[in-house]
Amino acid sequence: MAGKMDRDVMYLEIEKSRIEREKSKLVLDKSLLLYFVFMVVGVIGFVFGYLDNVMLNVMIIVGIMILVIGSVPYLVIVSKEEKKIKEYLGKLK
């Protein structure tokens, strides 16, 4: 009975990890979209003369910051999952 209980707990933890990964993936997707929007708007605005050099540089820096901020949660979640998987594999051996 205890083995089945441990297995059920493990399945629930894996499902919880999946949900957290999906949430962080949504944040990553949205930050990637915002990054490309900033880049496209910046380049088009610069080409057509709506933006000067300083504003283009600001948009590029903000776009990169958005991309970095959106990537961090995904990287943290994935590293936590890797540690959990290694731990579970250690328990199974």
PDB file of N, CA, C and O in Angstrom:
ATOM      1  N   MET A   1       0.825  -1.201   0.000  1.00  0.00           N
ATOM      2  CA  MET A   1       0.000   0.000   0.000  1.00  0.00           C
ATOM      3  C   MET A   1       0.866   1.260   0.000  1.00  0.00           C
ATOM      4  O   MET A   1       0.548   2.248  -0.661  1.00  0.00           O
ATOM      5  N   ALA A   2       1.972   1.204   0.759  1.00  0.00           N
ATOM      6  CA  ALA A   2       2.839   2.377   0.835  1.00  0.00           C
ATOM      7  C   ALA A   2       3.487   2.657  -0.511  1.00  0.00           C
ATOM      8  O   ALA A   2       3.703   3.817  -0.861  1.00  0.00           O
ATOM      9  N   GLY A   3       3.805   1.605  -1.278  1.00  0.00           N
ATOM     10  CA  GLY A   3       4.403   1.794  -2.600  1.00  0.00           C
ATOM     11  C   GLY A   3       3.451   2.500  -3.542  1.00  0.00           C
ATOM     12  O   GLY A   3       3.862   3.369  -4.310  1.00  0.00           O
ATOM     13  N   LYS A   4       2.172   2.129  -3.487  1.00  0.00           N
ATOM     14  CA  LYS A   4       1.173   2.783  -4.337  1.00  0.00           C
ATOM     15  C   LYS A   4       0.993   4.237  -3.926  1.00  0.00           C
ATOM     16  O   LYS A   4       0.810   5.116  -4.768  1.00  0.00           O
ATOM     17  N   MET A   5       1.048   4.474  -2.628  1.00  0.00           N
ATOM     18  CA  MET A   5       0.905   5.843  -2.123  1.00  0.00           C
ATOM     19  C   MET A   5       2.068   6.712  -2.595  1.00  0.00           C
ATOM     20  O   MET A   5       1.870   7.850  -3.019  1.00  0.00           O
ATOM     21  N   ASP A   6       3.284   6.167  -2.517  1.00  0.00           N
ATOM     22  CA  ASP A   6       4.460   6.906  -2.984  1.00  0.00           C
ATOM     23  C   ASP A   6       4.363   7.199  -4.473  1.00  0.00           C
ATOM     24  O   ASP A   6       4.707   8.291  -4.926  1.00  0.00           O
ATOM     25  N   ARG A   7       3.894   6.215  -5.227  1.00  0.00           N
ATOM     26  CA  ARG A   7       3.758   6.392  -6.672  1.00  0.00           C
ATOM     27  C   ARG A   7       2.715   7.460  -6.990  1.00  0.00           C
ATOM     28  O   ARG A   7       2.914   8.269  -7.896  1.00  0.00           O
ATOM     29  N   ASP A   8       1.611   7.468  -6.254  1.00  0.00           N
ATOM     30  CA  ASP A   8       0.580   8.484  -6.473  1.00  0.00           C
ATOM     31  C   ASP A   8       1.095   9.884  -6.142  1.00  0.00           C
ATOM     32  O   ASP A   8       0.810  10.846  -6.854  1.00  0.00           O
ATOM     33  N   VAL A   9       1.853   9.983  -5.059  1.00  0.00           N
ATOM     34  CA  VAL A   9       2.442  11.275  -4.692  1.00  0.00           C
ATOM     35  C   VAL A   9       3.403  11.730  -5.781  1.00  0.00           C
ATOM     36  O   VAL A   9       3.435  12.909  -6.134  1.00  0.00           O
ATOM     37  N   MET A  10       4.183  10.799  -6.313  1.00  0.00           N
ATOM     38  CA  MET A  10       5.128  11.132  -7.375  1.00  0.00           C
ATOM     39  C   MET A  10       4.384  11.615  -8.622  1.00  0.00           C
ATOM     40  O   MET A  10       4.800  12.591  -9.246  1.00  0.00           O
ATOM     41  N   TYR A  11       3.301  10.949  -8.987  1.00  0.00           N
ATOM     42  CA  TYR A  11       2.504  11.373 -10.145  1.00  0.00           C
ATOM     43  C   TYR A  11       1.931  12.774  -9.939  1.00  0.00           C
ATOM     44  O   TYR A  11       1.925  13.591 -10.860  1.00  0.00           O
ATOM     45  N   LEU A  12       1.453  13.044  -8.732  1.00  0.00           N
ATOM     46  CA  LEU A  12       0.914  14.374  -8.447  1.00  0.00           C
ATOM     47  C   LEU A  12       1.995  15.444  -8.516  1.00  0.00           C
ATOM     48  O   LEU A  12       1.748  16.543  -9.014  1.00  0.00           O
ATOM     49  N   GLU A  13       3.183  15.135  -8.024  1.00  0.00           N
ATOM     50  CA  GLU A  13       4.282  16.098  -8.111  1.00  0.00           C
ATOM     51  C   GLU A  13       4.693  16.338  -9.559  1.00  0.00           C
ATOM     52  O   GLU A  13       5.016  17.464  -9.938  1.00  0.00           O
ATOM     53  N   ILE A  14       4.680  15.284 -10.365  1.00  0.00           N
ATOM     54  CA  ILE A  14       5.003  15.438 -11.790  1.00  0.00           C
ATOM     55  C   ILE A  14       3.952  16.294 -12.474  1.00  0.00           C
ATOM     56  O   ILE A  14       4.286  17.149 -13.295  1.00  0.00           O
ATOM     57  N   GLU A  15       2.697  16.075 -12.150  1.00  0.00           N
ATOM     58  CA  GLU A  15       1.626  16.885 -12.752  1.00  0.00           C
ATOM     59  C   GLU A  15       1.740  18.344 -12.323  1.00  0.00           C
ATOM     60  O   GLU A  15       1.529  19.250 -13.129  1.00  0.00           O
ATOM     61  N   LYS A  16       2.072  18.568 -11.061  1.00  0.00           N
ATOM     62  CA  LYS A  16       2.269  19.934 -10.576  1.00  0.00           C
ATOM     63  C   LYS A  16       3.423  20.597 -11.322  1.00  0.00           C
ATOM     64  O   LYS A  16       3.343  21.774 -11.672  1.00  0.00           O
ATOM     65  N   SER A  17       4.483  19.851 -11.561  1.00  0.00           N
ATOM     66  CA  SER A  17       5.620  20.382 -12.322  1.00  0.00           C
ATOM     67  C   SER A  17       5.207  20.745 -13.738  1.00  0.00           C
ATOM     68  O   SER A  17       5.629  21.772 -14.269  1.00  0.00           O
ATOM     69  N   ARG A  18       4.388  19.910 -14.346  1.00  0.00           N
ATOM     70  CA  ARG A  18       3.901  20.202 -15.704  1.00  0.00           C
ATOM     71  C   ARG A  18       3.112  21.499 -15.740  1.00  0.00           C
ATOM     72  O   ARG A  18       3.287  22.317 -16.643  1.00  0.00           O
ATOM     73  N   ILE A  19       2.253  21.682 -14.765  1.00  0.00           N
ATOM     74  CA  ILE A  19       1.436  22.899 -14.715  1.00  0.00           C
ATOM     75  C   ILE A  19       2.328  24.124 -14.542  1.00  0.00           C
ATOM     76  O   ILE A  19       2.132  25.136 -15.215  1.00  0.00           O
ATOM     77  N   GLU A  20       3.308  24.037 -13.642  1.00  0.00           N
ATOM     78  CA  GLU A  20       4.228  25.164 -13.443  1.00  0.00           C
ATOM     79  C   GLU A  20       5.026  25.449 -14.712  1.00  0.00           C
ATOM     80  O   GLU A  20       5.265  26.609 -15.051  1.00  0.00           O
ATOM     81  N   ARG A  21       5.439  24.393 -15.413  1.00  0.00           N
ATOM     82  CA  ARG A  21       6.193  24.584 -16.655  1.00  0.00           C
ATOM     83  C   ARG A  21       5.327  25.239 -17.719  1.00  0.00           C
ATOM     84  O   ARG A  21       5.802  26.101 -18.459  1.00  0.00           O
ATOM     85  N   GLU A  22       4.070  24.844 -17.804  1.00  0.00           N
ATOM     86  CA  GLU A  22       3.166  25.459 -18.777  1.00  0.00           C
ATOM     87  C   GLU A  22       2.953  26.941 -18.477  1.00  0.00           C
ATOM     88  O   GLU A  22       2.922  27.768 -19.389  1.00  0.00           O
ATOM     89  N   LYS A  23       2.807  27.272 -17.192  1.00  0.00           N
ATOM     90  CA  LYS A  23       2.656  28.687 -16.821  1.00  0.00           C
ATOM     91  C   LYS A  23       3.887  29.484 -17.223  1.00  0.00           C
ATOM     92  O   LYS A  23       3.772  30.561 -17.809  1.00  0.00           O
ATOM     93  N   SER A  24       5.058  28.958 -16.909  1.00  0.00           N
ATOM     94  CA  SER A  24       6.282  29.684 -17.254  1.00  0.00           C
ATOM     95  C   SER A  24       6.496  29.721 -18.758  1.00  0.00           C
ATOM     96  O   SER A  24       7.089  30.668 -19.275  1.00  0.00           O
ATOM     97  N   LYS A  25       6.024  28.707 -19.462  1.00  0.00           N
ATOM     98  CA  LYS A  25       6.127  28.714 -20.928  1.00  0.00           C
ATOM     99  C   LYS A  25       5.232  29.794 -21.519  1.00  0.00           C
ATOM    100  O   LYS A  25       5.602  30.431 -22.505  1.00  0.00           O
ATOM    101  N   LEU A  26       4.063  30.006 -20.931  1.00  0.00           N
ATOM    102  CA  LEU A  26       3.191  31.095 -21.384  1.00  0.00           C
ATOM    103  C   LEU A  26       3.860  32.449 -21.194  1.00  0.00           C
ATOM    104  O   LEU A  26       3.777  33.313 -22.066  1.00  0.00           O
ATOM    105  N   VAL A  27       4.520  32.635 -20.060  1.00  0.00           N
ATOM    106  CA  VAL A  27       5.244  33.890 -19.817  1.00  0.00           C
ATOM    107  C   VAL A  27       6.362  34.049 -20.838  1.00  0.00           C
ATOM    108  O   VAL A  27       6.570  35.140 -21.368  1.00  0.00           O
ATOM    109  N   LEU A  28       7.079  32.972 -21.115  1.00  0.00           N
ATOM    110  CA  LEU A  28       8.160  33.012 -22.100  1.00  0.00           C
ATOM    111  C   LEU A  28       7.618  33.347 -23.487  1.00  0.00           C
ATOM    112  O   LEU A  28       8.205  34.160 -24.202  1.00  0.00           O
ATOM    113  N   ASP A  29       6.508  32.730 -23.869  1.00  0.00           N
ATOM    114  CA  ASP A  29       5.913  33.011 -25.179  1.00  0.00           C
ATOM    115  C   ASP A  29       5.497  34.469 -25.305  1.00  0.00           C
ATOM    116  O   ASP A  29       5.739  35.106 -26.331  1.00  0.00           O
ATOM    117  N   LYS A  30       4.880  34.985 -24.273  1.00  0.00           N
ATOM    118  CA  LYS A  30       4.434  36.382 -24.320  1.00  0.00           C
ATOM    119  C   LYS A  30       5.621  37.346 -24.341  1.00  0.00           C
ATOM    120  O   LYS A  30       5.575  38.369 -25.025  1.00  0.00           O
ATOM    121  N   SER A  31       6.670  37.031 -23.606  1.00  0.00           N
ATOM    122  CA  SER A  31       7.844  37.909 -23.624  1.00  0.00           C
ATOM    123  C   SER A  31       8.541  37.848 -24.979  1.00  0.00           C
ATOM    124  O   SER A  31       9.062  38.859 -25.452  1.00  0.00           O
ATOM    125  N   LEU A  32       8.558  36.686 -25.602  1.00  0.00           N
ATOM    126  CA  LEU A  32       9.135  36.570 -26.938  1.00  0.00           C
ATOM    127  C   LEU A  32       8.329  37.376 -27.945  1.00  0.00           C
ATOM    128  O   LEU A  32       8.896  38.041 -28.812  1.00  0.00           O
ATOM    129  N   LEU A  33       7.017  37.316 -27.830  1.00  0.00           N
ATOM    130  CA  LEU A  33       6.152  38.107 -28.707  1.00  0.00           C
ATOM    131  C   LEU A  33       6.393  39.600 -28.501  1.00  0.00           C
ATOM    132  O   LEU A  33       6.524  40.349 -29.468  1.00  0.00           O
ATOM    133  N   LEU A  34       6.450  40.029 -27.249  1.00  0.00           N
ATOM    134  CA  LEU A  34       6.716  41.444 -26.968  1.00  0.00           C
ATOM    135  C   LEU A  34       8.081  41.878 -27.489  1.00  0.00           C
ATOM    136  O   LEU A  34       8.230  42.988 -27.999  1.00  0.00           O
ATOM    137  N   TYR A  35       9.074  41.007 -27.364  1.00  0.00           N
ATOM    138  CA  TYR A  35      10.409  41.315 -27.874  1.00  0.00           C
ATOM    139  C   TYR A  35      10.353  41.582 -29.380  1.00  0.00           C
ATOM    140  O   TYR A  35      10.886  42.583 -29.858  1.00  0.00           O
ATOM    141  N   PHE A  36       9.705  40.684 -30.120  1.00  0.00           N
ATOM    142  CA  PHE A  36       9.625  40.870 -31.570  1.00  0.00           C
ATOM    143  C   PHE A  36       8.800  42.096 -31.939  1.00  0.00           C
ATOM    144  O   PHE A  36       9.119  42.788 -32.906  1.00  0.00           O
ATOM    145  N   VAL A  37       7.749  42.371 -31.182  1.00  0.00           N
ATOM    146  CA  VAL A  37       6.959  43.579 -31.445  1.00  0.00           C
ATOM    147  C   VAL A  37       7.820  44.821 -31.245  1.00  0.00           C
ATOM    148  O   VAL A  37       7.797  45.733 -32.072  1.00  0.00           O
ATOM    149  N   PHE A  38       8.574  44.859 -30.158  1.00  0.00           N
ATOM    150  CA  PHE A  38       9.459  46.003 -29.922  1.00  0.00           C
ATOM    151  C   PHE A  38      10.478  46.148 -31.047  1.00  0.00           C
ATOM    152  O   PHE A  38      10.750  47.262 -31.495  1.00  0.00           O
ATOM    153  N   MET A  39      11.041  45.035 -31.506  1.00  0.00           N
ATOM    154  CA  MET A  39      12.047  45.101 -32.568  1.00  0.00           C
ATOM    155  C   MET A  39      11.428  45.584 -33.881  1.00  0.00           C
ATOM    156  O   MET A  39      11.993  46.445 -34.557  1.00  0.00           O
ATOM    157  N   VAL A  40      10.277  45.032 -34.239  1.00  0.00           N
ATOM    158  CA  VAL A  40       9.629  45.420 -35.499  1.00  0.00           C
ATOM    159  C   VAL A  40       9.206  46.882 -35.453  1.00  0.00           C
ATOM    160  O   VAL A  40       9.463  47.631 -36.396  1.00  0.00           O
ATOM    161  N   VAL A  41       8.565  47.292 -34.372  1.00  0.00           N
ATOM    162  CA  VAL A  41       8.135  48.689 -34.249  1.00  0.00           C
ATOM    163  C   VAL A  41       9.346  49.614 -34.256  1.00  0.00           C
ATOM    164  O   VAL A  41       9.316  50.674 -34.882  1.00  0.00           O
ATOM    165  N   GLY A  42      10.406  49.221 -33.566  1.00  0.00           N
ATOM    166  CA  GLY A  42      11.609  50.046 -33.536  1.00  0.00           C
ATOM    167  C   GLY A  42      12.241  50.206 -34.904  1.00  0.00           C
ATOM    168  O   GLY A  42      12.590  51.318 -35.302  1.00  0.00           O
ATOM    169  N   VAL A  43      12.390  49.108 -35.627  1.00  0.00           N
ATOM    170  CA  VAL A  43      13.021  49.173 -36.951  1.00  0.00           C
ATOM    171  C   VAL A  43      12.146  49.930 -37.937  1.00  0.00           C
ATOM    172  O   VAL A  43      12.639  50.781 -38.677  1.00  0.00           O
ATOM    173  N   ILE A  44      10.856  49.629 -37.953  1.00  0.00           N
ATOM    174  CA  ILE A  44       9.955  50.329 -38.880  1.00  0.00           C
ATOM    175  C   ILE A  44       9.885  51.811 -38.529  1.00  0.00           C
ATOM    176  O   ILE A  44       9.918  52.665 -39.415  1.00  0.00           O
ATOM    177  N   GLY A  45       9.788  52.112 -37.249  1.00  0.00           N
ATOM    178  CA  GLY A  45       9.758  53.515 -36.836  1.00  0.00           C
ATOM    179  C   GLY A  45      11.034  54.250 -37.197  1.00  0.00           C
ATOM    180  O   GLY A  45      10.991  55.421 -37.572  1.00  0.00           O
ATOM    181  N   PHE A  46      12.166  53.577 -37.088  1.00  0.00           N
ATOM    182  CA  PHE A  46      13.445  54.204 -37.435  1.00  0.00           C
ATOM    183  C   PHE A  46      13.571  54.403 -38.943  1.00  0.00           C
ATOM    184  O   PHE A  46      14.028  55.452 -39.399  1.00  0.00           O
ATOM    185  N   VAL A  47      13.164  53.396 -39.715  1.00  0.00           N
ATOM    186  CA  VAL A  47      13.267  53.484 -41.176  1.00  0.00           C
ATOM    187  C   VAL A  47      12.400  54.613 -41.713  1.00  0.00           C
ATOM    188  O   VAL A  47      12.826  55.347 -42.605  1.00  0.00           O
ATOM    189  N   PHE A  48      11.198  54.763 -41.185  1.00  0.00           N
ATOM    190  CA  PHE A  48      10.288  55.800 -41.683  1.00  0.00           C
ATOM    191  C   PHE A  48      10.456  57.138 -40.971  1.00  0.00           C
ATOM    192  O   PHE A  48       9.697  58.073 -41.229  1.00  0.00           O
ATOM    193  N   GLY A  49      11.428  57.242 -40.088  1.00  0.00           N
ATOM    194  CA  GLY A  49      11.753  58.518 -39.471  1.00  0.00           C
ATOM    195  C   GLY A  49      10.914  58.913 -38.270  1.00  0.00           C
ATOM    196  O   GLY A  49      10.980  60.061 -37.831  1.00  0.00           O
ATOM    197  N   TYR A  50      10.123  57.990 -37.724  1.00  0.00           N
ATOM    198  CA  TYR A  50       9.328  58.304 -36.532  1.00  0.00           C
ATOM    199  C   TYR A  50      10.170  58.254 -35.259  1.00  0.00           C
ATOM    200  O   TYR A  50       9.843  58.905 -34.267  1.00  0.00           O
ATOM    201  N   LEU A  51      11.255  57.479 -35.290  1.00  0.00           N
ATOM    202  CA  LEU A  51      12.123  57.319 -34.120  1.00  0.00           C
ATOM    203  C   LEU A  51      13.535  57.780 -34.457  1.00  0.00           C
ATOM    204  O   LEU A  51      14.019  57.585 -35.571  1.00  0.00           O
ATOM    205  N   ASP A  52      14.178  58.388 -33.482  1.00  0.00           N
ATOM    206  CA  ASP A  52      15.583  58.751 -33.677  1.00  0.00           C
ATOM    207  C   ASP A  52      16.470  57.636 -33.111  1.00  0.00           C
ATOM    208  O   ASP A  52      15.968  56.622 -32.627  1.00  0.00           O
ATOM    209  N   ASN A  53      17.783  57.832 -33.176  1.00  0.00           N
ATOM    210  CA  ASN A  53      18.730  56.800 -32.723  1.00  0.00           C
ATOM    211  C   ASN A  53      18.550  56.449 -31.255  1.00  0.00           C
ATOM    212  O   ASN A  53      18.597  55.276 -30.883  1.00  0.00           O
ATOM    213  N   VAL A  54      18.347  57.449 -30.429  1.00  0.00           N
ATOM    214  CA  VAL A  54      18.221  57.218 -28.987  1.00  0.00           C
ATOM    215  C   VAL A  54      16.979  56.384 -28.684  1.00  0.00           C
ATOM    216  O   VAL A  54      17.040  55.433 -27.904  1.00  0.00           O
ATOM    217  N   MET A  55      15.870  56.735 -29.292  1.00  0.00           N
ATOM    218  CA  MET A  55      14.623  55.997 -29.044  1.00  0.00           C
ATOM    219  C   MET A  55      14.725  54.564 -29.564  1.00  0.00           C
ATOM    220  O   MET A  55      14.210  53.640 -28.935  1.00  0.00           O
ATOM    221  N   LEU A  56      15.380  54.377 -30.696  1.00  0.00           N
ATOM    222  CA  LEU A  56      15.586  53.022 -31.218  1.00  0.00           C
ATOM    223  C   LEU A  56      16.427  52.203 -30.243  1.00  0.00           C
ATOM    224  O   LEU A  56      16.111  51.046 -29.966  1.00  0.00           O
ATOM    225  N   ASN A  57      17.485  52.798 -29.728  1.00  0.00           N
ATOM    226  CA  ASN A  57      18.324  52.096 -28.751  1.00  0.00           C
ATOM    227  C   ASN A  57      17.550  51.756 -27.487  1.00  0.00           C
ATOM    228  O   ASN A  57      17.713  50.669 -26.933  1.00  0.00           O
ATOM    229  N   VAL A  58      16.716  52.672 -27.030  1.00  0.00           N
ATOM    230  CA  VAL A  58      15.889  52.416 -25.845  1.00  0.00           C
ATOM    231  C   VAL A  58      14.938  51.259 -26.110  1.00  0.00           C
ATOM    232  O   VAL A  58      14.771  50.390 -25.254  1.00  0.00           O
ATOM    233  N   MET A  59      14.316  51.233 -27.275  1.00  0.00           N
ATOM    234  CA  MET A  59      13.384  50.144 -27.597  1.00  0.00           C
ATOM    235  C   MET A  59      14.109  48.806 -27.683  1.00  0.00           C
ATOM    236  O   MET A  59      13.578  47.785 -27.246  1.00  0.00           O
ATOM    237  N   ILE A  60      15.302  48.804 -28.234  1.00  0.00           N
ATOM    238  CA  ILE A  60      16.069  47.560 -28.316  1.00  0.00           C
ATOM    239  C   ILE A  60      16.450  47.074 -26.920  1.00  0.00           C
ATOM    240  O   ILE A  60      16.331  45.885 -26.626  1.00  0.00           O
ATOM    241  N   ILE A  61      16.901  47.974 -26.068  1.00  0.00           N
ATOM    242  CA  ILE A  61      17.285  47.595 -24.702  1.00  0.00           C
ATOM    243  C   ILE A  61      16.077  47.097 -23.914  1.00  0.00           C
ATOM    244  O   ILE A  61      16.169  46.102 -23.196  1.00  0.00           O
ATOM    245  N   VAL A  62      14.954  47.782 -24.045  1.00  0.00           N
ATOM    246  CA  VAL A  62      13.736  47.348 -23.340  1.00  0.00           C
ATOM    247  C   VAL A  62      13.276  45.988 -23.866  1.00  0.00           C
ATOM    248  O   VAL A  62      12.843  45.139 -23.088  1.00  0.00           O
ATOM    249  N   GLY A  63      13.365  45.777 -25.172  1.00  0.00           N
ATOM    250  CA  GLY A  63      12.999  44.484 -25.746  1.00  0.00           C
ATOM    251  C   GLY A  63      13.866  43.363 -25.209  1.00  0.00           C
ATOM    252  O   GLY A  63      13.366  42.285 -24.887  1.00  0.00           O
ATOM    253  N   ILE A  64      15.159  43.609 -25.112  1.00  0.00           N
ATOM    254  CA  ILE A  64      16.070  42.591 -24.575  1.00  0.00           C
ATOM    255  C   ILE A  64      15.778  42.338 -23.099  1.00  0.00           C
ATOM    256  O   ILE A  64      15.818  41.193 -22.647  1.00  0.00           O
ATOM    257  N   MET A  65      15.487  43.397 -22.346  1.00  0.00           N
ATOM    258  CA  MET A  65      15.148  43.224 -20.929  1.00  0.00           C
ATOM    259  C   MET A  65      13.877  42.394 -20.771  1.00  0.00           C
ATOM    260  O   MET A  65      13.805  41.530 -19.897  1.00  0.00           O
ATOM    261  N   ILE A  66      12.880  42.649 -21.606  1.00  0.00           N
ATOM    262  CA  ILE A  66      11.639  41.867 -21.558  1.00  0.00           C
ATOM    263  C   ILE A  66      11.934  40.401 -21.841  1.00  0.00           C
ATOM    264  O   ILE A  66      11.402  39.515 -21.173  1.00  0.00           O
ATOM    265  N   LEU A  67      12.776  40.151 -22.824  1.00  0.00           N
ATOM    266  CA  LEU A  67      13.122  38.774 -23.171  1.00  0.00           C
ATOM    267  C   LEU A  67      13.851  38.075 -22.024  1.00  0.00           C
ATOM    268  O   LEU A  67      13.569  36.914 -21.727  1.00  0.00           O
ATOM    269  N   VAL A  68      14.767  38.761 -21.392  1.00  0.00           N
ATOM    270  CA  VAL A  68      15.508  38.167 -20.269  1.00  0.00           C
ATOM    271  C   VAL A  68      14.577  37.910 -19.090  1.00  0.00           C
ATOM    272  O   VAL A  68      14.614  36.837 -18.487  1.00  0.00           O
ATOM    273  N   ILE A  69      13.745  38.891 -18.761  1.00  0.00           N
ATOM    274  CA  ILE A  69      12.822  38.736 -17.634  1.00  0.00           C
ATOM    275  C   ILE A  69      11.831  37.606 -17.891  1.00  0.00           C
ATOM    276  O   ILE A  69      11.467  36.888 -16.960  1.00  0.00           O
ATOM    277  N   GLY A  70      11.393  37.437 -19.123  1.00  0.00           N
ATOM    278  CA  GLY A  70      10.473  36.352 -19.452  1.00  0.00           C
ATOM    279  C   GLY A  70      11.138  34.992 -19.480  1.00  0.00           C
ATOM    280  O   GLY A  70      10.471  33.978 -19.272  1.00  0.00           O
ATOM    281  N   SER A  71      12.437  34.944 -19.733  1.00  0.00           N
ATOM    282  CA  SER A  71      13.154  33.670 -19.821  1.00  0.00           C
ATOM    283  C   SER A  71      13.525  33.105 -18.457  1.00  0.00           C
ATOM    284  O   SER A  71      13.612  31.888 -18.295  1.00  0.00           O
ATOM    285  N   VAL A  72      13.740  33.961 -17.489  1.00  0.00           N
ATOM    286  CA  VAL A  72      14.210  33.520 -16.174  1.00  0.00           C
ATOM    287  C   VAL A  72      13.246  32.531 -15.507  1.00  0.00           C
ATOM    288  O   VAL A  72      13.706  31.496 -15.026  1.00  0.00           O
ATOM    289  N   PRO A  73      11.931  32.795 -15.451  1.00  0.00           N
ATOM    290  CA  PRO A  73      11.045  31.821 -14.795  1.00  0.00           C
ATOM    291  C   PRO A  73      11.080  30.447 -15.461  1.00  0.00           C
ATOM    292  O   PRO A  73      11.037  29.425 -14.776  1.00  0.00           O
ATOM    293  N   TYR A  74      11.156  30.417 -16.778  1.00  0.00           N
ATOM    294  CA  TYR A  74      11.191  29.141 -17.487  1.00  0.00           C
ATOM    295  C   TYR A  74      12.468  28.376 -17.151  1.00  0.00           C
ATOM    296  O   TYR A  74      12.428  27.171 -16.903  1.00  0.00           O
ATOM    297  N   LEU A  75      13.583  29.068 -17.144  1.00  0.00           N
ATOM    298  CA  LEU A  75      14.852  28.410 -16.828  1.00  0.00           C
ATOM    299  C   LEU A  75      14.873  27.891 -15.395  1.00  0.00           C
ATOM    300  O   LEU A  75      15.409  26.813 -15.135  1.00  0.00           O
ATOM    301  N   VAL A  76      14.300  28.639 -14.472  1.00  0.00           N
ATOM    302  CA  VAL A  76      14.251  28.211 -13.066  1.00  0.00           C
ATOM    303  C   VAL A  76      13.390  26.960 -12.924  1.00  0.00           C
ATOM    304  O   VAL A  76      13.784  26.007 -12.251  1.00  0.00           O
ATOM    305  N   ILE A  77      12.224  26.959 -13.551  1.00  0.00           N
ATOM    306  CA  ILE A  77      11.316  25.808 -13.463  1.00  0.00           C
ATOM    307  C   ILE A  77      11.958  24.571 -14.079  1.00  0.00           C
ATOM    308  O   ILE A  77      11.887  23.483 -13.506  1.00  0.00           O
ATOM    309  N   VAL A  78      12.579  24.728 -15.234  1.00  0.00           N
ATOM    310  CA  VAL A  78      13.205  23.583 -15.897  1.00  0.00           C
ATOM    311  C   VAL A  78      14.344  23.020 -15.049  1.00  0.00           C
ATOM    312  O   VAL A  78      14.497  21.802 -14.959  1.00  0.00           O
ATOM    313  N   SER A  79      15.132  23.874 -14.437  1.00  0.00           N
ATOM    314  CA  SER A  79      16.224  23.367 -13.594  1.00  0.00           C
ATOM    315  C   SER A  79      15.679  22.644 -12.362  1.00  0.00           C
ATOM    316  O   SER A  79      16.243  21.635 -11.938  1.00  0.00           O
ATOM    317  N   LYS A  80      14.587  23.151 -11.784  1.00  0.00           N
ATOM    318  CA  LYS A  80      13.966  22.460 -10.646  1.00  0.00           C
ATOM    319  C   LYS A  80      13.461  21.083 -11.067  1.00  0.00           C
ATOM    320  O   LYS A  80      13.622  20.107 -10.336  1.00  0.00           O
ATOM    321  N   GLU A  81      12.846  21.008 -12.258  1.00  0.00           N
ATOM    322  CA  GLU A  81      12.339  19.726 -12.743  1.00  0.00           C
ATOM    323  C   GLU A  81      13.478  18.740 -12.963  1.00  0.00           C
ATOM    324  O   GLU A  81      13.349  17.559 -12.639  1.00  0.00           O
ATOM    325  N   GLU A  82      14.583  19.212 -13.508  1.00  0.00           N
ATOM    326  CA  GLU A  82      15.729  18.326 -13.715  1.00  0.00           C
ATOM    327  C   GLU A  82      16.226  17.761 -12.388  1.00  0.00           C
ATOM    328  O   GLU A  82      16.559  16.578 -12.303  1.00  0.00           O
ATOM    329  N   LYS A  83      16.278  18.598 -11.356  1.00  0.00           N
ATOM    330  CA  LYS A  83      16.716  18.132 -10.043  1.00  0.00           C
ATOM    331  C   LYS A  83      15.749  17.088  -9.485  1.00  0.00           C
ATOM    332  O   LYS A  83      16.171  16.081  -8.917  1.00  0.00           O
ATOM    333  N   LYS A  84      14.435  17.341  -9.654  1.00  0.00           N
ATOM    334  CA  LYS A  84      13.445  16.377  -9.160  1.00  0.00           C
ATOM    335  C   LYS A  84      13.572  15.049  -9.889  1.00  0.00           C
ATOM    336  O   LYS A  84      13.490  13.986  -9.274  1.00  0.00           O
ATOM    337  N   ILE A  85      13.773  15.110 -11.201  1.00  0.00           N
ATOM    338  CA  ILE A  85      13.889  13.873 -11.976  1.00  0.00           C
ATOM    339  C   ILE A  85      15.125  13.092 -11.539  1.00  0.00           C
ATOM    340  O   ILE A  85      15.063  11.872 -11.391  1.00  0.00           O
ATOM    341  N   LYS A  86      16.235  13.776 -11.333  1.00  0.00           N
ATOM    342  CA  LYS A  86      17.444  13.094 -10.860  1.00  0.00           C
ATOM    343  C   LYS A  86      17.211  12.472  -9.490  1.00  0.00           C
ATOM    344  O   LYS A  86      17.687  11.373  -9.206  1.00  0.00           O
ATOM    345  N   GLU A  87      16.473  13.189  -8.642  1.00  0.00           N
ATOM    346  CA  GLU A  87      16.160  12.670  -7.308  1.00  0.00           C
ATOM    347  C   GLU A  87      15.297  11.416  -7.407  1.00  0.00           C
ATOM    348  O   GLU A  87      15.547  10.432  -6.711  1.00  0.00           O
ATOM    349  N   TYR A  88      14.277  11.448  -8.273  1.00  0.00           N
ATOM    350  CA  TYR A  88      13.410  10.284  -8.441  1.00  0.00           C
ATOM    351  C   TYR A  88      14.180   9.103  -9.022  1.00  0.00           C
ATOM    352  O   TYR A  88      13.974   7.960  -8.612  1.00  0.00           O
ATOM    353  N   LEU A  89      15.063   9.378  -9.971  1.00  0.00           N
ATOM    354  CA  LEU A  89      15.869   8.296 -10.534  1.00  0.00           C
ATOM    355  C   LEU A  89      16.788   7.699  -9.477  1.00  0.00           C
ATOM    356  O   LEU A  89      17.019   6.490  -9.462  1.00  0.00           O
ATOM    357  N   GLY A  90      17.309   8.539  -8.600  1.00  0.00           N
ATOM    358  CA  GLY A  90      18.141   8.043  -7.507  1.00  0.00           C
ATOM    359  C   GLY A  90      17.355   7.153  -6.555  1.00  0.00           C
ATOM    360  O   GLY A  90      17.883   6.165  -6.045  1.00  0.00           O
ATOM    361  N   LYS A  91      16.094   7.501  -6.315  1.00  0.00           N
ATOM    362  CA  LYS A  91      15.247   6.687  -5.437  1.00  0.00           C
ATOM    363  C   LYS A  91      14.911   5.351  -6.083  1.00  0.00           C
ATOM    364  O   LYS A  91      14.806   4.336  -5.393  1.00  0.00           O
ATOM    365  N   LEU A  92      14.742   5.344  -7.407  1.00  0.00           N
ATOM    366  CA  LEU A  92      14.370   4.113  -8.096  1.00  0.00           C
ATOM    367  C   LEU A  92      15.527   3.125  -8.196  1.00  0.00           C
ATOM    368  O   LEU A  92      15.304   1.918  -8.293  1.00  0.00           O
ATOM    369  N   LYS A  93      16.759   3.627  -8.173  1.00  0.00           N
ATOM    370  CA  LYS A  93      17.930   2.730  -8.303  1.00  0.00           C
ATOM    371  C   LYS A  93      18.232   2.004  -7.046  1.00  0.00           C
ATOM    372  O   LYS A  93      19.179   1.219  -6.998  1.00  0.00           O
TER     373      LYS A  93
END
